[in-house]
């Protein structure tokens, strides 16, 4: 499972955060021997369809968490 998808399922990232790597079959993230791979991914919000979320702020794993007004958890409580 892609590491971002795992964080979405755990409720720490918004369910609308997307990157192309999430759609590659069999991709499990960087190999263990790469401790801090550079993040060159292009992120977007599935809700807005753009690199900015509905709140007009950039989308990426560091920013799309529960503190944002547009945050949506994967599973409703």
KELUM-653552 format. One line per field, with one value per residue (C-alpha): residue number from 1; x, y, z. Coordinates in steps of 0.2 Angstrom, whole numbers, plus 5000, padded with zeros to 4 digits. Example, Ala and Ser with C-alpha at 12.3 -4.5 7.8 and 13.67 -1.06 7.14 Angstrom:
% residues 2
num [1,2]
px [5062,5068]
py [4978,4995]
pz [5039,5036]
END
This chain:
% residues 77
num [1,2,3,4,5,6,7,8,9,10,11,12,13,14,15,16,17,18,19,20,21,22,23,24,25,26,27,28,29,30,31,32,33,34,35,36,37,38,39,40,41,42,43,44,45,46,47,48,49,50,51,52,53,54,55,56,57,58,59,60,61,62,63,64,65,66,67,68,69,70,71,72,73,74,75,76,77]
px [5000,5006,5012,5001,4986,4990,4990,4974,4966,4973,4965,4980,4979,4964,4955,4955,4974,4981,4997,5001,5011,4995,4989,5004,5000,5012,5020,5024,5034,5053,5065,5071,5089,5083,5081,5074,5070,5066,5048,5046,5028,5014,5000,4982,4965,4953,4939,4945,4954,4969,4985,4976,4963,4945,4953,4965,4980,4993,4990,5004,5006,5013,4998,4983,4979,4965,4969,4963,4945,4942,4949,4939,4943,4942,4929,4916,4916]
py [5000,5017,5026,5041,5030,5021,5038,5043,5026,5030,5047,5058,5064,5071,5058,5070,5071,5063,5060,5050,5037,5031,5025,5014,4996,4987,5003,5001,5017,5020,5005,5004,5008,5026,5034,5051,5051,5068,5072,5077,5072,5083,5084,5089,5089,5077,5089,5104,5096,5107,5109,5121,5114,5122,5133,5140,5133,5121,5102,5090,5078,5091,5102,5091,5086,5088,5106,5112,5118,5107,5091,5075,5059,5043,5036,5046,5045]
pz [5000,4996,5012,5009,5007,5023,5032,5024,5031,5048,5048,5049,5031,5021,5010,4995,4994,4979,4969,4954,4964,4972,4955,4951,4954,4966,4972,4991,4993,4992,4996,5014,5009,5004,5021,5016,4997,4990,4987,4969,4968,4961,4974,4971,4980,4973,4980,4971,4957,4959,4968,4980,4992,4994,5007,4994,5002,4994,4995,5001,5015,5027,5025,5022,5040,5053,5056,5039,5038,5022,5030,5027,5036,5027,5039,5047,5066]
END
